[in-house]
């Protein structure tokens, strides 16, 4: 992996984490504010949702290393979390290598 791709990847990943967390917090807020559901049901739904999002976050973002970067970026792109303008700054090779369509992820 080129040094320039590694530097851009770190920025892409950080912004993707922000997007992921923002989306998760929005989902949590929807569950919390759903007054049509009993408070206990909302609590249980929220608990399950937090667990699921935590697992998903771990699968996508944990183990930060150059060797994991291609798979992580592929997952980030598949989830629609990548900053498209920054993707355009990556080398053609790295961008092609991490295209989720190559793996049938989109």
KEDO-732980 format. One line per field, with one value per atom (N, C-alpha, C): residue number from 1; residue in one letter; atom name; x negated, y negated, z negated. Coordinates in nm, 4 decimals. Layout:
% residues N
seq: [NUM|...]
type: [a|...]
atom: [CA|...]
x: [X|...]
y: [Y|...]
z: [Z|...]
% end
This chain:
% residues 106
seq: [1|1|1|2|2|2|3|3|3|4|4|4|5|5|5|6|6|6|7|7|7|8|8|8|9|9|9|10|10|10|11|11|11|12|12|12|13|13|13|14|14|14|15|15|15|16|16|16|17|17|17|18|18|18|19|19|19|20|20|20|21|21|21|22|22|22|23|23|23|24|24|24|25|25|25|26|26|26|27|27|27|28|28|28|29|29|29|30|30|30|31|31|31|32|32|32|33|33|33|34|34|34|35|35|35|36|36|36|37|37|37|38|38|38|39|39|39|40|40|40|41|41|41|42|42|42|43|43|43|44|44|44|45|45|45|46|46|46|47|47|47|48|48|48|49|49|49|50|50|50|51|51|51|52|52|52|53|53|53|54|54|54|55|55|55|56|56|56|57|57|57|58|58|58|59|59|59|60|60|60|61|61|61|62|62|62|63|63|63|64|64|64|65|65|65|66|66|66|67|67|67|68|68|68|69|69|69|70|70|70|71|71|71|72|72|72|73|73|73|74|74|74|75|75|75|76|76|76|77|77|77|78|78|78|79|79|79|80|80|80|81|81|81|82|82|82|83|83|83|84|84|84|85|85|85|86|86|86|87|87|87|88|88|88|89|89|89|90|90|90|91|91|91|92|92|92|93|93|93|94|94|94|95|95|95|96|96|96|97|97|97|98|98|98|99|99|99|100|100|100|101|101|101|102|102|102|103|103|103|104|104|104|105|105|105|106|106|106]
type: [x|x|x|x|x|x|x|x|x|x|x|x|x|x|x|x|x|x|x|x|x|x|x|x|x|x|x|x|x|x|x|x|x|x|x|x|x|x|x|x|x|x|x|x|x|x|x|x|x|x|x|x|x|x|x|x|x|x|x|x|x|x|x|x|x|x|x|x|x|x|x|x|x|x|x|x|x|x|x|x|x|x|x|x|x|x|x|x|x|x|x|x|x|x|x|x|x|x|x|x|x|x|x|x|x|x|x|x|x|x|x|x|x|x|x|x|x|x|x|x|x|x|x|x|x|x|x|x|x|x|x|x|x|x|x|x|x|x|x|x|x|x|x|x|x|x|x|x|x|x|x|x|x|x|x|x|x|x|x|x|x|x|x|x|x|x|x|x|x|x|x|x|x|x|x|x|x|x|x|x|x|x|x|x|x|x|x|x|x|x|x|x|x|x|x|x|x|x|x|x|x|x|x|x|x|x|x|x|x|x|x|x|x|x|x|x|x|x|x|x|x|x|x|x|x|x|x|x|x|x|x|x|x|x|x|x|x|x|x|x|x|x|x|x|x|x|x|x|x|x|x|x|x|x|x|x|x|x|x|x|x|x|x|x|x|x|x|x|x|x|x|x|x|x|x|x|x|x|x|x|x|x|x|x|x|x|x|x|x|x|x|x|x|x|x|x|x|x|x|x|x|x|x|x|x|x|x|x|x|x|x|x|x|x|x|x|x|x]
atom: [N|CA|C|N|CA|C|N|CA|C|N|CA|C|N|CA|C|N|CA|C|N|CA|C|N|CA|C|N|CA|C|N|CA|C|N|CA|C|N|CA|C|N|CA|C|N|CA|C|N|CA|C|N|CA|C|N|CA|C|N|CA|C|N|CA|C|N|CA|C|N|CA|C|N|CA|C|N|CA|C|N|CA|C|N|CA|C|N|CA|C|N|CA|C|N|CA|C|N|CA|C|N|CA|C|N|CA|C|N|CA|C|N|CA|C|N|CA|C|N|CA|C|N|CA|C|N|CA|C|N|CA|C|N|CA|C|N|CA|C|N|CA|C|N|CA|C|N|CA|C|N|CA|C|N|CA|C|N|CA|C|N|CA|C|N|CA|C|N|CA|C|N|CA|C|N|CA|C|N|CA|C|N|CA|C|N|CA|C|N|CA|C|N|CA|C|N|CA|C|N|CA|C|N|CA|C|N|CA|C|N|CA|C|N|CA|C|N|CA|C|N|CA|C|N|CA|C|N|CA|C|N|CA|C|N|CA|C|N|CA|C|N|CA|C|N|CA|C|N|CA|C|N|CA|C|N|CA|C|N|CA|C|N|CA|C|N|CA|C|N|CA|C|N|CA|C|N|CA|C|N|CA|C|N|CA|C|N|CA|C|N|CA|C|N|CA|C|N|CA|C|N|CA|C|N|CA|C|N|CA|C|N|CA|C|N|CA|C|N|CA|C|N|CA|C|N|CA|C|N|CA|C|N|CA|C|N|CA|C|N|CA|C|N|CA|C|N|CA|C|N|CA|C|N|CA|C|N|CA|C|N|CA|C|N|CA|C|N|CA|C]
x: [-0.0847|0.0000|-0.0891|-0.0576|-0.1332|-0.1107|-0.2141|-0.2045|-0.0925|-0.0769|0.0281|0.1673|0.1849|0.3129|0.3378|0.2344|0.2466|0.2910|0.2302|0.2665|0.4112|0.4529|0.5918|0.6878|0.6479|0.7333|0.7628|0.6632|0.6842|0.7891|0.7872|0.8862|1.0243|1.0281|1.1543|1.2152|1.1320|1.1803|1.2349|1.1655|1.2113|1.3461|1.3603|1.4886|1.5979|1.5623|1.6598|1.7087|1.6185|1.6578|1.7571|1.7306|1.8214|1.9594|1.9616|2.0892|2.1625|2.0885|2.1483|2.2117|2.1374|2.1876|2.3072|2.3031|2.4161|2.5407|2.5251|2.6390|2.6925|2.6015|2.6434|2.7176|2.6654|2.7317|2.8697|2.8825|3.0134|3.1110|3.0628|3.1470|3.1872|3.0915|3.1212|3.2282|3.2144|3.3114|3.4516|3.4605|3.5910|3.6563|3.5775|3.6312|3.6742|3.5905|3.6194|3.7446|3.7614|3.8728|4.0022|4.0023|4.1226|4.2199|4.3048|4.3981|4.5146|4.5229|4.6249|4.5906|4.4622|4.4166|4.4088|4.4344|4.4193|4.2723|4.2486|4.1129|4.0207|4.0711|3.9883|3.9511|4.0453|4.0159|3.9108|3.9216|3.8222|3.6841|3.6816|3.5539|3.4931|3.5743|3.5240|3.4792|3.5556|3.5175|3.3858|3.3735|3.2513|3.1316|3.1503|3.0421|2.9932|3.0852|3.0489|2.9829|3.0367|2.9811|2.8391|2.8146|2.6799|2.5844|2.6264|2.5418|2.5088|2.6102|2.5887|2.4956|2.5161|2.4309|2.2874|2.2741|2.1404|2.0665|2.1363|2.0745|2.0370|2.1269|2.1016|1.9819|1.9773|1.8664|1.7339|1.7358|1.6156|1.5682|1.6614|1.6254|1.5663|1.6184|1.5733|1.4458|1.4355|1.3327|1.2205|1.2344|1.1298|1.0053|0.8960|0.7683|0.7108|0.6870|0.6320|0.4895|0.4695|0.3360|0.3376|0.2200|0.2101|0.2621|0.2383|0.2822|0.4346|0.5009|0.6470|0.7153|0.6392|0.6970|0.7800|0.7340|0.8166|0.9538|0.9591|1.0874|1.1745|1.1134|1.1901|1.2481|1.1680|1.2186|1.3281|1.3149|1.4200|1.5500|1.5418|1.6613|1.7179|1.6305|1.6731|1.7478|1.6937|1.7574|1.8898|1.8938|2.0165|2.1294|2.0958|2.1953|2.2293|2.1659|2.1932|2.1394|2.0333|1.9783|1.8568|1.8085|1.6865|1.7161|1.6251|1.6311|1.5868|1.6804|1.6537|1.5426|1.5337|1.4283|1.2905|1.2797|1.1515|1.1200|1.2219|1.1975|1.1315|1.1725|1.1158|0.9690|0.9184|0.7777|0.6892|0.7493|0.6725|0.6170|0.5154|0.4625|0.5691|0.5647|0.6603|0.6534|0.5340|0.5136|0.5855|0.5674|0.6288|0.7809|0.8253|0.9688|1.0332|0.9702|1.0222|1.0173|0.9100|0.8922|0.9999|1.0515|1.1484|1.2905|1.3155|1.4498|1.5383|1.6408|1.7253|1.7971|1.8129|1.8777|1.7964|1.6646|1.5795|1.6150|1.6738|1.7053|1.8558|1.9322|2.0776|2.1390|2.0750|2.1230|2.2212|2.2461|2.3418|2.4567]
y: [0.1172|0.0000|-0.1232|-0.2132|-0.3375|-0.4206|-0.4940|-0.5798|-0.6827|-0.7369|-0.8372|-0.7747|-0.6490|-0.5805|-0.5535|-0.5160|-0.4894|-0.6163|-0.7285|-0.8552|-0.8926|-0.8775|-0.9086|-0.8103|-0.6835|-0.5819|-0.6178|-0.6630|-0.6981|-0.8082|-0.9048|-1.0127|-0.9592|-0.8783|-0.8181|-0.7353|-0.6575|-0.5713|-0.6548|-0.7598|-0.8449|-0.9091|-0.9571|-1.0167|-0.9112|-0.7906|-0.6819|-0.6441|-0.6446|-0.6168|-0.7227|-0.8480|-0.9566|-0.9356|-0.8991|-0.8751|-0.7564|-0.6494|-0.5302|-0.5644|-0.6342|-0.6688|-0.7620|-0.8568|-0.9479|-0.8713|-0.7794|-0.6981|-0.6133|-0.5535|-0.4700|-0.5540|-0.6706|-0.7570|-0.8010|-0.8252|-0.8585|-0.7418|-0.6205|-0.5020|-0.4868|-0.5082|-0.4971|-0.5975|-0.7188|-0.8236|-0.7881|-0.7244|-0.6823|-0.5808|-0.4865|-0.3852|-0.4514|-0.5375|-0.6027|-0.6888|-0.7585|-0.8529|-0.7908|-0.6619|-0.5943|-0.5691|-0.6659|-0.6559|-0.5602|-0.5071|-0.4061|-0.2725|-0.2548|-0.1312|-0.1524|-0.0453|-0.0476|-0.0733|-0.1411|-0.1795|-0.0568|0.0539|0.1731|0.2287|0.2275|0.2741|0.1863|0.0559|-0.0360|-0.0074|0.0182|0.0500|0.1757|0.2798|0.4047|0.3846|0.3085|0.2790|0.2017|0.1047|0.0249|0.1110|0.1960|0.2843|0.3717|0.4322|0.5184|0.4379|0.3197|0.2346|0.1914|0.1547|0.1161|0.2342|0.3513|0.4705|0.4954|0.4877|0.5121|0.4087|0.2831|0.1776|0.1904|0.2333|0.2532|0.3646|0.4733|0.5830|0.5375|0.4651|0.4154|0.3202|0.2313|0.1370|0.2113|0.3112|0.3896|0.4595|0.5186|0.5889|0.4947|0.3749|0.2806|0.2073|0.1660|0.0696|0.1199|0.2322|0.2778|0.3266|0.3359|0.3873|0.2986|0.1755|0.0766|0.1136|0.1507|0.1811|0.1705|0.1608|0.1546|0.2828|0.3948|0.5218|0.5352|0.4725|0.4783|0.3653|0.2657|0.1482|0.1814|0.2682|0.2956|0.3535|0.4483|0.5080|0.4076|0.3286|0.2277|0.1238|0.0789|-0.0207|0.0384|0.1636|0.2297|0.2302|0.2647|0.2671|0.1261|0.0300|-0.1094|-0.1556|-0.1227|-0.1626|-0.0888|0.0385|0.1171|0.0619|0.0083|-0.0486|-0.1935|-0.2480|-0.3860|-0.4881|-0.4535|-0.5408|-0.6210|-0.5946|-0.6600|-0.7989|-0.8889|-1.0244|-1.0139|-1.0348|-1.0163|-1.1072|-1.2286|-1.3193|-1.2671|-1.2062|-1.1501|-1.0215|-0.9435|-0.8233|-0.8589|-0.9708|-1.0152|-1.0513|-1.0709|-1.1046|-0.9818|-0.8643|-0.7404|-0.7003|-0.6173|-0.5657|-0.4806|-0.4762|-0.3942|-0.2492|-0.2013|-0.0620|-0.0316|-0.1173|-0.0939|-0.1102|-0.2067|-0.2267|-0.1045|-0.0520|0.0675|0.1898|0.2021|0.3151|0.3181|0.2019|0.1926|0.1646|0.1882|0.1681|0.2844|0.2566|0.3654|0.4442|0.3851|0.4559|0.5768|0.5713|0.6860|0.8103|0.7883|0.8984|0.9234|0.8530|0.8670|0.8110|0.7095|0.6513|0.5395|0.4993|0.3900|0.4392]
z: [0.0000|0.0000|0.0000|0.0887|0.0965|-0.0294|-0.0663|-0.1845|-0.1689|-0.0484|-0.0259|-0.0440|-0.0005|-0.0203|-0.1686|-0.2410|-0.3840|-0.4581|-0.4236|-0.4887|-0.4582|-0.3339|-0.2963|-0.3608|-0.3663|-0.4282|-0.5731|-0.6461|-0.7865|-0.8011|-0.7112|-0.7150|-0.6755|-0.5710|-0.5270|-0.6398|-0.7056|-0.8142|-0.9300|-0.9670|-1.0771|-1.0440|-0.9227|-0.8828|-0.8744|-0.8329|-0.8262|-0.9661|-1.0626|-1.2011|-1.2478|-1.2149|-1.2530|-1.1900|-1.0631|-0.9947|-1.0552|-1.0813|-1.1399|-1.2743|-1.3581|-1.4913|-1.4831|-1.3914|-1.3735|-1.3318|-1.2375|-1.1941|-1.3088|-1.3859|-1.4986|-1.6023|-1.6345|-1.7323|-1.6842|-1.5542|-1.4981|-1.5160|-1.4894|-1.5087|-1.6551|-1.7446|-1.8866|-1.9259|-1.8751|-1.9048|-1.8576|-1.7406|-1.6893|-1.7823|-1.8297|-1.9219|-2.0522|-2.1048|-2.2324|-2.2241|-2.1139|-2.1032|-2.0505|-2.0238|-1.9733|-2.0885|-2.1139|-2.2265|-2.1994|-2.0770|-2.0485|-2.1147|-2.1474|-2.2127|-2.3641|-2.4361|-2.5821|-2.6151|-2.7241|-2.7622|-2.7745|-2.8249|-2.8381|-2.7012|-2.6087|-2.4727|-2.4060|-2.4282|-2.3721|-2.4296|-2.5589|-2.6228|-2.5604|-2.5445|-2.4859|-2.3411|-2.2639|-2.1260|-2.1203|-2.2082|-2.2126|-2.2503|-2.3492|-2.3931|-2.2779|-2.2045|-2.0911|-1.9803|-1.9537|-1.8495|-1.8837|-2.0074|-2.0497|-2.0343|-2.0745|-2.0588|-1.9117|-1.8259|-1.6832|-1.6217|-1.6551|-1.5994|-1.6524|-1.7777|-1.8337|-1.7594|-1.7312|-1.6548|-1.5149|-1.4516|-1.3167|-1.3158|-1.4132|-1.4216|-1.4399|-1.5237|-1.5477|-1.4199|-1.3467|-1.2235|-1.1190|-1.1107|-1.0085|-1.0493|-1.1756|-1.2125|-1.3019|-1.3687|-1.4604|-1.3862|-1.4585|-1.4077|-1.2974|-1.3327|-1.2398|-1.2018|-1.0770|-1.0256|-0.8741|-0.8182|-0.6719|-0.6077|-0.6715|-0.6114|-0.6124|-0.7089|-0.7163|-0.6388|-0.5982|-0.5331|-0.4089|-0.3187|-0.2003|-0.2344|-0.3258|-0.3619|-0.4358|-0.5232|-0.5959|-0.5008|-0.4054|-0.3125|-0.2237|-0.1880|-0.1100|-0.1895|-0.3177|-0.4030|-0.4223|-0.4419|-0.4580|-0.3330|-0.2188|-0.0927|-0.0729|-0.1075|-0.0912|-0.1766|-0.2927|-0.3834|-0.3494|-0.2476|-0.2076|-0.3054|-0.3757|-0.4790|-0.4329|-0.3117|-0.2644|-0.2092|-0.2336|-0.1784|-0.0320|0.0588|0.2015|0.2526|0.2024|0.2494|0.2104|0.0922|0.0501|0.1264|0.1597|0.2394|0.3718|0.4271|0.5537|0.5450|0.4244|0.4048|0.3870|0.3760|0.3642|0.5001|0.4992|0.6249|0.6930|0.8244|0.8999|0.8533|0.8284|0.7872|0.6551|0.5567|0.4256|0.4323|0.5106|0.5264|0.5928|0.6951|0.7628|0.6714|0.5975|0.5052|0.3974|0.3605|0.2509|0.2994|0.4247|0.4801|0.4348|0.3560|0.3046|0.4145|0.5306|0.6412|0.6842|0.6648|0.6994|0.6202|0.5027|0.4129|0.4043|0.4870|0.4832|0.3569|0.2979|0.1718|0.1920|0.3147|0.3388|0.4220]
% end
